Amino acid sequence: MTRIWNFSAGPAALPEAALSKAQEELLNWHGAGASVMEMSHRGKCFTEVIREAEADLRDLLAIPENYKVLFLQGGATLQFSAIPLNLLAGRSADYMVTGAWSKKAWQEAARIGKVRLAATTEVDGRPSDGFTRFPRADEIAIDPKAAYLHLCTNETIHGVEARDESLLPEGVTLAADMSSHILSRPMEVSRYGIIYAGAQKNVGPSGLTLVIVREDLLGQAEVIPRLLDYRAQAENDSMLNTPATFAIYMAGLVFKWLKKEGGLTRMADLSHEKSARVYEAIEQSEGFYRNPVDKECRSRMNIPFRLANAELEARFVRESEAAGFMGLKGHKSVGGLRASLYNAMPLEGVAALVDFMREFAARQG
Ligand SMILES: *Cc1c(COP(=O)(O)O)cnc(C)c1O
């Protein structure tokens, strides 16, 4: 069986070692005589799975003691609602709109309560224009009384990333959507009030959402659905109801793999190296491939690029699929192409992609 190079934005490639481990343990987990999928979430075996997953995640991200780790469902999208429901408490919140995802978060919060636009890099409300950079500090107008400031630190569709914490605004509680770059580098967790991520990009299978929330932010909401209440979830170890057990198990295997591979410092080095190779291929193509994002804000995880016209882009997709690549088509809202280089993508796969890009350009040019 051959596995292909999977550049999908999500659900995305998983480390082969984690998949093999799951295969090996699928029918009989650690001698329990059953699959993790078939176990009670309250039993001894699964309790061990979820505790280890949390401990490994805390280790990898150096999560401080005063933060809770929650294993929730509903995707990152449900957090667009959960965050205002938990944190607004009658106040207003600030939003930075830097791409399609943070815009969705802002629009959803506006349905729930009072929100302000603290910064936007959109141009004329057209999703295919603008969104080519992270705002500078002097462009972010923060309301000092805001309940929180929401931002997306890696815009998966537009390929814009806050590459380190020095770009973050200060003096306000930050709520960060890190769905597509969590675990790609060490993160200064204490700079954020809440971090969340759908698992299916850089963590594990879909169906699981990670939430890392500072304890003092719990319990501010008056009446909200209990399943969305961070305090209730924290008090019940994410088990108010049945959690996504198999997805948590898979994420746990990914955490173990990350630790074995050298942790997040190693992932940061690799992400730098992998993305640099693709950006270099784009730059050296003399305009054959184009990426509109400002150099210092270019995502190491998701690299959108365009060709001269839609027909050529369609040909690129077709020929790349025939050559053993998957998932290079851009998001439907913006078109074009996109290569996602999550932790599970080895350097070898990136080298193969870069070769293909050069060869395709030479053939067309
Ligand atoms: C994929 C993605 C989402 C949506 O995630 P779901 O889990 O499908 O709800 C939100 N934000 C970002 C940054 C994403 O990449």
The ligand as a Gaussian input file, in Angstrom:
#p B3LYP/6-31G(d) Opt

LIG

0 1
 C      -10.669000      24.884000      10.233000
 C      -10.716000      26.107000      11.041000
 C      -11.874000      26.474000      11.761000
 C      -13.143000      25.669000      11.706000
 O      -12.953000      24.464000      12.351000
 P      -14.123000      23.409000      12.602000
 O      -13.461000      22.475000      13.533000
 O      -14.480000      22.834000      11.283000
 O      -15.260000      24.121000      13.228000
 C      -11.823000      27.619000      12.521000
 N      -10.713000      28.357000      12.598000
 C       -9.594000      28.050000      11.916000
 C       -8.384000      28.912000      12.040000
 C       -9.557000      26.907000      11.120000
 O       -8.438000      26.582000      10.455000

